[in-house]
Amino acid sequence: MELRELRAFVAAVEEGALSAAARRLHVSQPALSQTVNALERRLAVQLLVRSSTGVRVTRAGMTLLADARAVLVCHERALRTIAGQAGDGGGVIRLGVPMELAPNVLSGALEKFDANRPATRVVPRHLTTAAQLAALRGSELDVGLVRERPAGAQFDAMLVVRENLGVLLAARLAAELVGPEGIRLDALSGLEWLGFSRSASPAWHDELTAILRSHGIDLGPAPPEGQELIAEVKYAAVISGHTFALAPENWPHRVPESVRWSPVAGNPLVRRTWVIWAAHSRRRDIAQLIAAFEQADPTWTRTARD
């Protein structure tokens, strides 16, 4: 049996659905299904019962599950031991990066890190906060930049940036609603918020929606799973005049004439980004990368410490 087959099987059992397991492992559902099918053919037993509502583990699958988990734990322990002995990760750091990261946060840190460790390559991957946490737990990432600080002792975290979020509106609507100090949240009560899926970052989503609800905001229908709120999507949604979207003041995209960005009076919406890593890590290269995030650009590190 291969480790990837065991990971796919364990993920399917723990998630209860092949689609959820595929998202957790960052592979397509057909690929994960093929991997589990290959494992069943190799063992000549049925491990999962598939249905329209998910998967259910068979008796044979339950027998394998405990051993599969033990093998994966031993493999991870061996990797940690070797990494601790080597003091680095073989010249590669896998870094999770969210959408809409503040300008200069990543480039500033990588520039400083590269000056100190030119032989170490940082490989970034765009992932949601939830996907990064799953990948860090599965040893598929080494460091993450996430929108909520994880609870518990598994990860260490450092706040690297705080951003006051403003509002993107149709220009004609902004002319009516925006005052000298920006726009009041309750002035948006007749509009729908173009939001993101809660599964992407549950704690940050709950914090944000609680503030919006307290000001009478219509949250609108739940967005499709996996929808990425890139600039073009936000602009297309708000131009109609029935929807608003959120964006930071240092939004790096050109705003069309039909759209206007406005601050929110009192700055009640603050988006935070933490750098997180495994608390047990003893890798010197990861420690240096974390230090680079703290020191790379004084303009945003000061903001992070306000």
C-alpha positions in Angstrom: 0.0 0.0 0.0 1.1 3.6 -0.7 0.9 6.4 1.7 -1.3 8.5 -0.6 -3.8 5.6 -0.7 -3.9 5.4 3.0 -4.3 9.2 3.3 -7.1 9.2 0.8 -8.9 6.4 2.6 -8.5 7.9 6.1 -9.7 11.3 4.8 -12.8 9.8 3.1 -13.7 8.0 6.4 -13.1 11.1 8.6 -14.9 13.5 6.2 -17.8 11.2 5.4 -17.8 12.2 1.7 -15.3 11.9 -1.2 -15.9 15.5 -2.2 -14.9 16.8 1.3 -12.0 14.4 1.5 -10.8 15.7 -1.9 -10.9 19.3 -0.7 -9.0 18.4 2.4 -6.2 16.8 0.4 -6.3 19.4 -2.3 -7.0 16.9 -5.1 -9.9 16.5 -7.5 -12.7 14.2 -6.4 -12.2 11.8 -9.4 -8.6 11.5 -8.5 -9.3 10.7 -4.9 -12.0 8.2 -5.9 -9.6 6.4 -8.2 -7.0 6.2 -5.4 -9.5 4.6 -3.0 -10.7 2.3 -5.7 -7.1 1.2 -6.4 -6.6 0.5 -2.7 -9.8 -1.7 -2.7 -8.6 -3.6 -5.7 -5.1 -4.1 -4.2 -6.7 -5.5 -1.0 -9.5 -7.3 -2.8 -12.1 -6.0 -0.2 -14.7 -3.2 -0.2 -13.6 -0.5 2.2 -16.3 2.1 1.7 -20.0 2.0 0.7 -20.8 4.9 -1.6 -24.2 6.6 -1.7 -25.6 10.0 -2.8 -25.3 11.3 0.7 -21.6 10.3 1.3 -19.6 7.2 2.2 -19.8 4.7 5.0 -17.0 2.5 6.2 -17.4 -1.3 6.0 -16.2 -3.8 8.6 -13.1 -4.4 6.5 -12.6 -0.7 6.3 -12.8 -0.3 10.1 -10.2 -3.0 10.4 -7.8 -1.1 8.1 -8.6 2.3 9.6 -6.7 2.0 12.9 -3.6 0.6 11.2 -3.8 3.2 8.5 -3.9 6.0 11.0 -1.0 4.4 12.9 1.1 4.2 9.8 0.5 7.8 8.9 1.3 8.9 12.5 4.6 7.0 12.4 5.4 8.5 9.0 4.8 12.0 10.3 6.9 11.3 13.4 9.7 10.1 11.3 9.6 13.2 9.1 9.6 15.5 12.2 12.6 13.6 13.7 14.6 13.8 10.5 13.7 17.5 10.1 14.8 18.1 13.7 18.1 16.4 13.1 18.8 18.3 9.9 17.7 21.6 11.2 16.0 22.5 7.9 13.6 21.0 5.4 15.9 20.1 2.6 15.9 23.6 1.0 12.1 24.0 0.5 9.5 25.8 2.6 5.8 25.3 1.5 3.9 28.4 2.3 0.1 28.9 2.3 -1.1 32.3 1.1 -4.7 33.7 1.2 -6.4 35.7 -1.5 -6.0 39.5 -1.2 -2.9 39.6 0.9 -1.8 43.1 1.8 0.8 44.6 -0.6 4.5 44.1 0.4 3.6 41.5 3.2 4.8 38.6 1.1 7.3 40.3 -1.2 9.0 42.2 1.7 9.4 39.1 3.8 10.7 36.9 1.0 13.2 39.6 -0.1 14.7 39.7 3.4 14.5 35.9 3.8 16.2 35.3 0.4 19.1 37.6 1.5 19.8 35.4 4.5 19.0 32.0 2.9 19.5 32.2 -0.8 19.7 28.4 -1.1 16.2 27.8 0.4 13.2 28.0 -1.9 9.8 29.2 -0.6 7.0 27.6 -2.6 3.7 29.6 -2.1 0.2 28.1 -2.7 -3.1 30.1 -2.7 -5.3 28.4 -0.2 -8.2 29.4 2.1 -7.6 29.5 5.8 -9.4 26.2 6.4 -7.5 24.5 3.6 -4.2 25.8 5.0 -5.0 24.5 8.5 -5.8 21.1 7.1 -2.6 21.1 5.0 -0.5 22.1 8.0 -2.0 19.3 10.0 -1.4 16.8 7.2 2.3 18.0 6.8 1.5 19.3 3.3 2.4 22.9 4.3 5.2 24.2 6.5 3.9 27.8 7.1 0.6 29.5 6.6 -0.8 33.0 6.3 -4.3 32.7 7.7 -7.3 35.0 8.6 -8.0 33.5 12.0 -5.7 32.5 14.8 -6.1 28.8 15.5 -7.0 27.7 19.0 -5.0 25.2 21.0 -1.4 24.4 21.3 -0.7 22.7 17.9 0.3 25.9 16.2 2.3 29.0 17.1 1.1 32.3 15.5 2.2 35.8 15.0 0.0 38.7 13.8 1.6 40.3 10.8 -0.9 42.8 9.4 -4.3 44.4 10.2 -6.3 46.0 7.5 -9.3 48.3 7.8 -11.9 47.1 5.3 -13.9 49.6 3.2 -16.8 49.1 0.8 -17.0 48.8 -3.0 -20.2 50.3 -4.3 -21.7 51.4 -7.7 -20.4 54.9 -8.2 -23.9 56.4 -8.6 -25.0 54.8 -5.3 -21.8 55.9 -3.5 -22.6 59.5 -4.5 -25.8 59.2 -2.4 -24.6 57.2 0.6 -21.0 58.3 1.3 -20.4 61.1 3.8 -17.4 63.1 4.8 -16.1 60.3 7.1 -17.0 57.5 4.7 -20.1 55.3 4.7 -22.0 54.2 7.8 -22.7 50.5 7.9 -26.4 50.9 8.6 -26.6 52.9 5.3 -26.0 49.6 3.5 -29.0 47.9 5.1 -30.9 47.8 1.8 -28.1 46.1 -0.1 -26.8 42.5 -0.2 -23.3 41.7 0.9 -21.2 39.8 -1.6 -19.7 37.4 0.9 -17.4 34.4 1.0 -18.1 30.9 2.0 -18.0 30.2 5.7 -16.1 27.0 5.1 -13.1 29.1 3.8 -12.5 30.7 7.2 -15.2 30.0 9.8 -14.0 32.2 12.7 -13.4 35.2 10.5 -16.7 34.7 8.6 -18.6 34.6 12.0 -16.9 37.7 13.3 -17.6 39.6 10.1 -21.2 38.5 9.7 -22.0 39.3 13.3 -20.9 42.9 12.8 -22.8 43.2 9.6 -26.0 41.7 11.1 -25.8 44.1 14.0 -26.1 46.9 11.6 -29.1 45.5 9.7 -27.2 44.2 6.7 -28.8 41.6 4.4 -26.2 38.8 4.1 -27.9 37.5 1.0 -27.8 33.9 -0.2 -24.9 31.7 0.8 -22.1 31.9 -1.8 -21.2 28.8 -3.8 -18.5 26.6 -2.3 -15.1 27.4 -3.8 -16.1 30.8 -5.2 -13.1 33.1 -5.3 -13.9 36.8 -4.8 -11.4 38.2 -7.2 -11.6 41.8 -8.2 -13.5 41.2 -11.4 -16.2 39.3 -9.6 -16.6 42.1 -7.0 -16.8 44.8 -9.6 -19.4 42.8 -11.7 -21.5 42.3 -8.6 -21.6 45.9 -7.3 -22.1 47.7 -10.6 -25.8 46.6 -10.5 -26.4 48.9 -7.4 -28.0 46.1 -5.4 -24.8 44.6 -3.8 -21.7 45.8 -2.0 -18.4 44.1 -1.5 -15.6 44.6 1.0 -12.0 45.6 0.2 -9.0 47.2 2.0 -7.9 50.8 1.3 -4.7 49.5 -0.3 -6.7 47.4 -2.8 -4.0 46.7 -5.5 -6.5 46.5 -8.4 -7.6 49.4 -10.6 -11.1 50.4 -9.7 -13.3 51.2 -12.8 -15.1 54.5 -13.0 -18.4 52.8 -12.4 -17.3 51.6 -9.0 -16.2 53.6 -6.0 -14.3 52.5 -2.8 -15.2 54.2 0.5 -14.0 53.8 4.0 -16.5 52.7 6.7 -17.1 55.3 9.3 -15.3 54.3 12.6 -13.5 51.4 10.9 -15.5 48.6 12.5 -14.3 45.9 10.0 -10.7 44.9 10.6 -9.2 41.9 8.8 -6.2 40.3 10.5 -3.6 38.0 9.0 -1.4 35.7 11.1 1.6 33.7 10.1 1.3 30.2 11.7 3.6 27.2 12.0 3.7 23.9 13.9 4.6 24.5 17.5 6.9 21.5 17.6 8.9 22.7 14.6 12.7 23.1 15.2 13.6 24.0 11.7 16.0 27.0 11.5 14.8 28.0 8.0 11.2 28.3 9.2 12.3 30.4 12.2 14.2 32.7 9.8 11.1 33.0 7.6 8.9 33.9 10.6 11.5 36.5 11.6 11.4 37.9 8.1 7.7 38.4 8.3 8.2 40.4 11.5 11.0 42.6 10.2 10.5 42.9 6.4 8.5 46.2 6.1 8.2 48.6 9.1 5.1 50.3 7.5 3.0 47.2 7.9 4.7 45.6 11.0 3.9 48.8 12.9 0.3 48.5 11.8 0.2 44.9 12.9 1.3 45.9 16.4 -1.2 48.7 16.9 
